[in-house]
Amino acid sequence: MPGGHHWSIRRPAFTVSPLRRAATPPRLHQPRHDTVLVADVLVMLGIIGFTLAMLGLIWGLDRI
């Protein structure tokens, strides 16, 4: 019971944090936003590449 109450207290504090970060001026926030965007694109390309490599490996081993 106290665990559930503690979680309900912490949750609003967790949701306020992104709002406080979003309130920073766009000038200071922009370079970091670009870096995160590039990182997200690279991760997505890595996942797609890994998936294609695994499918190719499965297809190649299946032909043997």
Secondary structure, 3 states (H helix, E strand, C coil): CHHHHHHHHHHHHHHHHHHHHHCCCHHHHHHHHHHHHHHHHHHHHHHHHHHHHHHHHHHHHHHC
